[in-house]
């Protein structure tokens, strides 16, 4: 599963991505890459 976070606050993005239970999290991007 993948999740996407869009925010201007980098510390908020870290808090949200750590709280989410997803395999991949994209921050301010519409595409999650494994590269």
PyMOL commands that set and color helices and strands:
alter all, ss='L'
color gray80, all
select helices_A, chain A and resi 10-19
alter helices_A, ss='H'
color red, helices_A
select strands_A, chain A and resi 2-5+24-27
alter strands_A, ss='S'
color yellow, strands_A
deselect
rebuild
show_as cartoon
